[in-house]
Amino acid sequence: MGAIDLHARPSKDYEARLAETQKLLIQAASEFTPLKQASSLGAEDVVITHLINALELDIPVFVLETGALHQETLDLLARTQAASRAPVEVYRPVQEAVVQFVEREGKDAMYRSIELRKGCCHIRKLEPLERALAGQKAWITGLRREQSAARAEVPLVDTADVAKNGRTKLNPLANWTWGDVWHYIATNGVDYNPLHDQFFPSIGCAPCTRAISLGEDFRAGRWWWEGGETTKECGLHVQPQASESSPIAASAQGRFAEAR
């Protein structure tokens, strides 16, 4: 039984949530220039890329090719680049930095300490992310509130980093359920990572991702050796300091309120 059979169950508010997402993307494309979508090629991100293409929006997509992705992810990347109307850019880590880290700490360094794991994440993901987002006014992610406790307050419009780097983060699927995501994939024939059919709900680098068992947390397969009490994040998405109720975020949120 594949991921579609297991999960494609729309919520009662699915149509309203889809309309909310579509309107946010349309408005974002007109109000934020330049703007990009960050895609991990996971289920949420392939939905957003499909919507960008279906709505014919001029929003480029970028993928962080860390040098440690599953072959299934790389194959999906190639298919996405070939099929997407929107350009799909690929950002890779600085090879010299990767080589030096592996020579110094070993290829399995991430298993030895959280500090070393985060050091690897910085080289392979955070530094390329900064290059990808250089000069951007906003970026789009696939974060959902349902994904984890750390993401339970994810807003549609996140202005936490505006003061620091001038960038707004847009999370158009913030209100979607996992069932909504898979209902969209099923009804629109969206190409997705086959690892989802092997019980990988959240897919990152191959050494740091495993399948989960029935009853485990959505992100239990990410950095599983660090234990359940560790926040399962690499640093790409930090806890927002400005929420939808803050004055700054409320002003931005107001522009998208009619989408709800």
C-alpha positions in Angstrom: 0.0 0.0 0.0 1.5 3.3 -1.1 1.4 6.8 0.5 -1.6 7.9 -1.5 -3.7 4.9 -0.4 -2.6 5.4 3.2 -2.9 9.2 3.5 -5.0 10.8 0.8 -7.9 11.9 3.1 -8.9 15.6 2.6 -10.0 17.6 5.6 -13.5 19.0 5.7 -11.9 22.5 5.0 -9.7 21.3 2.2 -11.2 23.4 -0.6 -11.0 26.5 1.6 -7.4 25.7 2.4 -6.5 25.2 -1.2 -8.1 28.5 -2.2 -6.2 30.2 0.6 -3.0 28.8 -0.7 -3.6 29.7 -4.3 -4.5 33.3 -3.4 -1.5 33.7 -1.2 0.8 32.4 -4.0 -0.8 34.7 -6.6 -0.5 37.7 -4.3 3.1 36.8 -3.3 4.2 36.7 -6.9 2.9 40.2 -7.4 4.0 41.8 -4.1 7.4 40.2 -3.5 10.1 40.6 -6.2 12.4 38.7 -6.2 10.9 35.6 -4.7 11.8 31.9 -4.7 10.4 28.6 -3.5 12.7 26.4 -1.4 12.0 22.7 -2.2 13.3 19.6 -0.5 11.3 17.6 -3.0 9.2 16.3 -0.2 5.4 15.9 -0.5 4.6 19.4 0.6 7.1 21.0 -1.7 6.1 19.1 -4.8 2.5 20.3 -4.1 3.7 23.9 -4.0 5.8 23.5 -7.2 2.8 22.0 -8.9 0.6 24.9 -7.8 3.2 27.5 -9.0 3.2 25.8 -12.4 -0.5 25.3 -12.6 -1.1 29.0 -11.8 1.7 30.0 -14.3 3.4 32.1 -11.7 6.9 33.5 -12.3 8.4 32.0 -9.1 11.6 30.1 -9.5 12.3 27.0 -7.4 15.5 26.0 -5.8 16.8 22.7 -4.3 19.8 22.2 -2.0 21.6 19.3 -3.4 23.7 18.4 -0.3 25.8 15.7 -1.9 24.3 13.2 0.5 20.7 12.8 -0.9 19.0 9.5 -1.6 19.1 8.4 -5.3 15.3 8.5 -5.3 15.5 12.2 -4.4 18.1 12.9 -7.1 16.0 11.1 -9.7 12.9 13.2 -8.7 15.0 16.3 -9.0 16.0 15.4 -12.6 12.3 14.7 -13.5 11.2 18.0 -11.9 13.8 20.0 -13.8 12.6 18.4 -17.0 8.9 18.9 -16.4 8.6 22.2 -14.5 7.5 25.4 -16.2 9.2 27.3 -13.4 13.0 27.1 -13.5 14.4 24.7 -10.9 17.8 25.9 -9.6 20.3 23.6 -7.8 22.6 24.9 -5.1 25.5 22.7 -3.8 27.9 23.0 -0.9 31.4 24.3 -1.4 33.2 21.1 -2.2 36.4 22.1 -0.4 34.5 22.7 2.8 32.8 19.3 2.6 36.2 17.5 1.9 37.9 19.3 4.8 35.1 18.5 7.2 35.1 14.8 6.2 38.9 14.5 6.4 38.9 16.2 9.8 35.8 14.6 11.4 35.1 11.5 9.4 32.2 10.6 7.1 30.1 9.5 10.1 30.7 12.6 12.2 27.0 13.5 12.5 26.4 10.4 14.6 29.0 11.4 17.3 27.5 14.7 18.5 24.7 17.2 17.8 27.4 19.8 17.4 29.1 17.8 14.6 25.8 17.0 13.0 24.9 20.7 12.9 28.3 21.5 11.6 27.6 19.1 8.7 24.2 20.7 8.1 25.8 24.2 8.1 28.2 23.2 5.3 25.8 21.2 3.2 22.6 23.2 3.7 22.8 26.5 5.5 25.6 28.1 3.5 24.1 27.1 0.2 20.7 28.4 1.4 22.2 31.8 2.0 23.6 31.9 -1.5 20.2 30.8 -2.8 18.4 33.5 -0.9 20.8 36.3 -1.5 18.9 39.4 -2.7 15.5 37.8 -2.2 12.6 39.7 -0.6 10.8 36.5 0.3 10.9 32.8 0.1 8.3 30.0 0.1 8.5 26.9 2.2 6.4 23.8 2.8 6.2 24.1 6.5 3.0 22.9 8.1 1.8 23.3 11.7 1.0 19.7 11.9 4.6 18.5 11.2 6.0 18.9 14.7 5.6 20.6 18.0 8.4 23.0 17.0 6.3 24.1 14.0 2.9 24.2 15.7 2.7 28.0 15.5 4.0 28.4 11.9 2.2 31.4 10.4 1.2 31.8 6.8 3.3 35.0 6.6 6.4 35.0 8.8 8.1 38.3 9.2 10.5 37.3 11.9 13.6 37.8 9.8 12.6 41.0 8.0 14.5 43.2 10.4 17.6 41.0 10.1 17.8 40.3 6.4 14.7 41.9 4.8 13.2 38.6 3.9 9.7 37.4 4.5 9.0 33.7 4.8 5.7 32.4 3.3 4.3 29.1 4.4 1.3 28.6 2.1 0.5 25.1 3.4 0.7 26.1 7.1 -2.9 25.1 7.7 -2.9 21.9 5.6 -3.1 18.4 7.0 -1.0 15.5 5.8 -4.2 14.1 4.3 -4.8 17.3 2.4 -1.3 17.1 1.0 -1.8 13.6 -0.3 -5.3 14.3 -1.6 -3.8 17.1 -3.7 -1.1 14.8 -5.0 -3.6 12.1 -5.8 -6.2 14.3 -7.5 -3.6 16.1 -9.6 -1.3 13.3 -10.5 1.7 15.0 -8.9 5.1 13.2 -9.2 6.5 12.5 -5.8 9.5 10.8 -4.1 8.9 7.0 -4.0 10.5 7.0 -0.5 7.2 8.2 0.8 5.8 4.8 -0.2 8.4 3.2 2.0 7.3 5.1 5.2 9.5 8.1 4.9 7.2 11.1 5.6 10.1 13.5 6.1 13.1 13.1 3.7 16.5 14.7 4.1 20.0 13.5 3.6 20.4 9.7 3.3 22.6 9.2 6.4 20.2 11.2 8.5 16.8 9.8 7.5 15.1 6.5 8.1 11.6 5.1 7.7 9.3 5.4 10.7 7.1 2.8 12.3 3.4 3.0 13.0 2.7 5.5 15.9 6.1 7.3 15.6 6.2 11.0 15.4 6.1 12.5 11.8 9.8 13.6 12.1 11.0 10.6 14.1 13.1 9.4 11.2 15.2 12.6 11.1 18.4 12.4 13.2 16.8 9.5 15.1 19.9 8.7 17.1 19.7 12.1 18.9 16.7 10.9 21.0 13.1 12.1 21.2 13.8 15.2 23.3 16.0 16.9 20.7 14.4 19.4 18.4 14.5 17.8 15.0 15.7 20.8 13.0 18.9 21.5 11.0 18.7 25.3 11.2 17.0 26.0 7.9 13.8 26.8 9.9 14.1 28.4 13.3 11.2 29.2 15.7 9.6 32.4 14.5 10.0 35.4 16.8 7.3 37.4 15.1 3.9 35.7 14.8 0.7 36.5 13.0 -0.4 38.5 16.1 2.6 40.8 16.2 2.2 44.3 14.8 4.7 43.7 11.9 3.3 40.3 11.0 -0.3 41.5 11.4 0.3 44.2 8.8 1.7 41.7 6.3 -1.0 39.1 7.2 -3.7 41.6 6.5 -2.8 41.7 2.8 -3.5 38.0 2.6 -6.5 37.8 4.9 -9.1 37.7 2.1 -7.6 34.3 1.0 -9.0 32.7 4.1 
